Amino acid sequence: MIKRSFGNRFFQSSLILFISCICFTMIYPFIHVLSISFSSLTEAIRPGLHLIPLEPSLEAYKATLSSDYLWIGLGNSIFRTVAGTILSLLFMTMGAYPLSRKYLPHRGFYTYFIVVTMFFSGGLIPSYMLVKSLGMINTYWALLIPCLINTFSMLIIRNFFMSLPDEIEDSAKMDGANDIRILFSIVIPLSKPILATIALWSAVYHWNAWFDALLYVHEKSKLVLQIYLRRLVIDSDTTTLDQMMNQQVTPETIKAAIIMLTSIPILILYPFLQKHFVKGILIGAVKG
């Protein structure tokens, strides 16, 4: 055991206390909303800190889960997240693989051409006009096609592919495998860390996205959960709130319950993919 000086111990204790305070300020809003969602009517309107519900109640969740709009939005959000993540991974992987091959003609030009899109875009109005001209308004394609490829994520995948040994591809070609067979049978199985990381990024984006749905989708049958949440929390949609209100809940408990229901799925997904973060990002970021 190395005996530490008083100054060293004081510095470490102060650092731990400082970091703990920062963590509490970040975690407390989540705890506050969670406590409100499980609180009774009288407890929810009580001013002050809410860490533990003193009068636990499930009335807010019962009222929230009884709304048809919630289930419609939840189903559409799940469909968008699953379909969007799968399609994004597929197209970004197929775009990153040729850019990672040294024998691709004019590879530098293609890479530069793609990187430029990270800094310059057509803007909101041209994007809307393009989506409208393609007939994708009020369709699920308007939520999937415009965000199909994320340039930064595709470059991360490209860099990871470049870190794989060239000998693996050479041996596969000697056995008669073509590029498609090499990609799906060799490269993708070896790239699970980076693909899991990008999949989580894409899933979080699609689950939280609301602005494109606000622009392109107007039918209630295609309403995503985040638009439903926005109408209640920000716009204070009284019509929807009145449908869920009863004598045992308040608008605050309803909003808190919906916020928790929209946050829990992503929180459940994180632990299963967290272990791939460090390996995937480090390898995908350092290779030029």
C-alpha positions in Angstrom: 0.0 0.0 0.0 1.3 3.4 -1.0 0.5 6.0 1.7 -1.0 9.0 0.1 -0.4 12.6 1.3 -3.2 14.7 2.8 -3.2 17.0 -0.2 -3.6 14.0 -2.6 -6.5 12.6 -0.5 -8.1 16.0 -0.2 -7.9 16.5 -4.0 -9.4 13.1 -4.8 -12.2 13.6 -2.2 -13.0 17.0 -3.6 -13.0 15.6 -7.2 -15.3 12.8 -6.2 -17.7 15.2 -4.5 -17.6 17.6 -7.5 -18.4 14.8 -10.0 -21.1 13.4 -7.7 -22.8 16.8 -7.7 -22.6 17.0 -11.5 -24.1 13.5 -11.8 -26.9 14.4 -9.4 -27.8 17.5 -11.4 -28.0 15.4 -14.5 -29.9 12.5 -12.9 -32.3 14.5 -10.7 -34.6 15.7 -13.6 -35.1 12.1 -14.6 -35.8 11.0 -11.0 -38.1 14.0 -10.5 -40.2 13.0 -13.6 -40.2 9.4 -12.5 -41.4 10.3 -9.0 -44.2 12.6 -10.4 -45.4 9.8 -12.8 -45.9 7.5 -9.8 -47.4 10.1 -7.5 -51.0 10.6 -6.5 -53.0 13.8 -7.2 -52.0 15.5 -3.9 -48.4 14.4 -4.0 -47.9 15.6 -7.7 -49.0 19.1 -7.0 -46.9 19.4 -3.8 -44.0 21.9 -4.3 -40.4 21.0 -3.6 -38.1 18.1 -4.3 -39.6 14.9 -5.6 -37.2 12.0 -5.2 -39.5 9.2 -3.9 -43.3 9.2 -4.4 -44.7 9.3 -0.9 -48.1 8.3 -2.1 -47.5 5.8 -5.0 -50.1 5.6 -7.6 -50.4 4.0 -11.1 -53.4 6.0 -12.2 -51.3 8.2 -14.5 -50.0 5.1 -16.4 -53.5 3.6 -16.5 -54.9 6.7 -18.0 -51.9 7.1 -20.5 -52.0 3.5 -21.6 -55.8 3.7 -22.3 -55.2 6.3 -25.0 -55.4 5.1 -28.6 -53.1 7.8 -29.8 -50.3 6.5 -27.5 -50.5 3.0 -29.0 -50.6 4.3 -32.6 -47.6 6.5 -31.9 -45.8 3.7 -30.2 -46.3 1.3 -33.0 -45.2 3.9 -35.6 -42.1 4.8 -33.6 -41.1 1.1 -33.2 -41.6 0.5 -36.9 -39.6 3.6 -37.8 -36.8 2.8 -35.4 -36.5 -0.9 -36.5 -36.9 -0.2 -40.2 -34.8 2.9 -40.2 -31.9 1.3 -38.3 -31.8 -1.8 -40.6 -32.0 0.2 -43.8 -29.4 2.7 -42.6 -27.0 0.0 -41.6 -27.4 -1.8 -44.9 -26.9 1.2 -47.1 -24.1 2.8 -45.0 -22.3 -0.6 -44.9 -22.6 -1.0 -48.7 -21.4 2.6 -49.2 -18.5 2.3 -46.7 -17.1 -1.0 -48.0 -16.0 0.2 -51.5 -14.6 3.5 -50.0 -12.4 1.4 -47.8 -10.9 -0.6 -50.7 -7.6 0.8 -52.0 -8.2 -0.5 -55.5 -11.4 1.6 -56.0 -10.7 4.1 -58.8 -10.8 7.7 -57.7 -11.5 6.7 -54.1 -10.2 10.0 -52.8 -12.5 12.0 -55.0 -15.6 10.0 -53.9 -14.6 10.4 -50.3 -14.1 14.1 -50.6 -17.4 14.4 -52.4 -19.2 12.6 -49.6 -17.5 14.6 -46.8 -18.6 17.9 -48.4 -22.2 17.0 -47.6 -21.3 17.2 -43.9 -20.7 20.9 -44.2 -23.1 22.0 -47.0 -26.8 21.0 -47.6 -29.6 22.3 -49.7 -31.6 23.6 -46.8 -35.1 23.0 -45.4 -37.2 24.3 -48.2 -35.4 22.4 -51.0 -35.5 19.2 -48.9 -39.3 19.6 -48.4 -39.9 20.3 -52.1 -37.8 17.2 -53.0 -39.7 15.0 -50.6 -43.0 16.4 -51.9 -42.1 16.0 -55.6 -41.2 12.4 -54.9 -44.7 11.8 -53.5 -43.5 10.8 -50.1 -45.7 13.2 -48.1 -47.8 11.4 -45.5 -45.9 8.1 -46.1 -43.4 6.2 -44.0 -40.8 6.7 -46.7 -40.5 10.4 -45.8 -39.2 9.3 -42.4 -36.8 6.8 -43.7 -35.3 7.9 -47.1 -34.1 11.4 -46.3 -32.1 10.2 -43.3 -31.0 6.9 -44.8 -27.3 7.6 -44.7 -25.4 9.6 -42.1 -22.1 10.7 -43.5 -20.2 10.7 -40.3 -21.4 7.2 -39.3 -20.6 5.9 -42.8 -17.0 7.3 -42.5 -16.6 5.6 -39.1 -17.7 2.3 -40.7 -15.3 2.9 -43.6 -12.4 3.5 -41.2 -13.2 0.3 -39.3 -13.2 -1.7 -42.6 -9.8 -0.2 -43.5 -8.4 -1.6 -40.2 -9.2 -5.2 -41.2 -6.2 -7.1 -42.6 -6.1 -7.2 -46.4 -4.9 -10.8 -46.3 -8.4 -11.9 -45.3 -9.9 -10.5 -48.5 -7.0 -11.8 -50.6 -7.5 -15.3 -49.4 -11.2 -15.1 -50.0 -10.7 -14.0 -53.6 -8.3 -16.8 -54.1 -11.1 -19.2 -53.1 -13.4 -17.5 -55.7 -15.4 -15.2 -53.6 -16.6 -11.9 -55.1 -16.9 -8.6 -53.3 -20.5 -9.1 -52.2 -19.7 -12.5 -50.7 -16.7 -11.0 -49.0 -18.7 -8.2 -47.5 -21.6 -10.2 -46.1 -19.7 -13.4 -45.2 -16.4 -12.0 -43.9 -16.3 -8.3 -43.4 -19.7 -7.8 -41.6 -19.2 -10.7 -39.1 -15.8 -9.2 -38.2 -17.3 -5.7 -37.8 -19.9 -6.4 -35.1 -18.5 -3.8 -32.6 -18.8 -0.8 -35.0 -22.1 -2.0 -36.5 -23.6 -2.3 -33.0 -22.4 1.2 -32.1 -23.8 2.7 -35.3 -27.0 0.7 -34.9 -27.5 2.3 -31.5 -26.8 5.8 -32.8 -29.3 5.3 -35.6 -31.9 3.8 -33.3 -31.6 6.7 -30.8 -31.9 9.2 -33.7 -35.0 7.5 -35.2 -36.7 7.1 -31.8 -36.2 10.7 -30.8 -36.8 12.3 -34.2 -39.9 14.5 -34.5 -39.1 17.4 -36.7 -39.2 15.5 -40.0 -42.5 13.8 -38.9 -43.9 17.2 -38.1 -43.1 18.4 -41.6 -43.9 15.4 -43.8 -46.6 13.5 -41.9 -50.1 14.8 -41.1 -52.3 11.7 -40.9 -53.0 10.6 -37.3 -52.6 7.0 -38.3 -48.9 7.7 -39.0 -48.3 9.8 -35.9 -45.0 8.9 -34.2 -44.7 8.9 -30.4 -42.5 12.0 -30.2 -45.1 14.1 -32.0 -47.7 12.8 -29.6 -45.5 13.7 -26.7 -44.8 17.2 -28.1 -48.5 18.0 -28.5 -49.0 17.1 -24.8 -45.9 18.6 -23.2 -45.1 21.6 -25.4 -48.3 22.5 -27.2 -50.6 21.4 -24.2 -53.1 19.7 -26.4 -56.2 20.0 -24.2 -58.3 17.8 -26.3 -56.0 14.8 -25.9 -55.4 15.6 -22.2 -59.1 15.8 -21.5 -59.6 12.3 -23.0 -57.2 10.9 -20.4 -58.1 13.0 -17.5 -60.0 11.8 -14.5 -60.3 12.8 -10.9 -57.2 11.0 -9.8 -54.6 12.4 -12.2 -53.4 15.8 -13.3 -51.8 17.0 -16.5 -48.4 16.9 -14.9 -48.7 13.3 -13.9 -49.9 12.4 -17.4 -47.0 14.3 -19.1 -44.5 12.6 -16.7 -45.9 9.2 -17.4 -45.7 9.7 -21.2 -42.1 11.0 -20.9 -41.1 7.9 -19.0 -42.8 5.6 -21.5 -40.9 7.2 -24.3 -37.5 7.1 -22.5 -37.6 3.5 -21.1 -37.2 1.6 -24.5 -33.9 3.4 -25.3 -32.7 3.0 -21.7 -33.3 -0.7 -22.0 -31.4 -1.0 -25.3 -28.3 0.8 -24.1 -26.8 -1.9 -21.7 -26.9 -4.6 -24.4 -24.8 -2.5 -26.9 -22.7 -0.5 -24.4 -19.8 -3.0 -24.4 -19.2 -2.4 -28.1 -18.7 1.3 -27.8 -15.1 1.6 -26.8 -13.7 -1.0 -29.2 -15.9 0.2 -32.1 -15.3 3.9 -31.8 -11.5 3.7 -31.1 -10.8 1.4 -34.1 -13.2 3.3 -36.3 -11.8 6.7 -35.5 -8.0 6.3 -35.6 -7.7 4.7 -39.0 -7.2 7.3 -41.7 
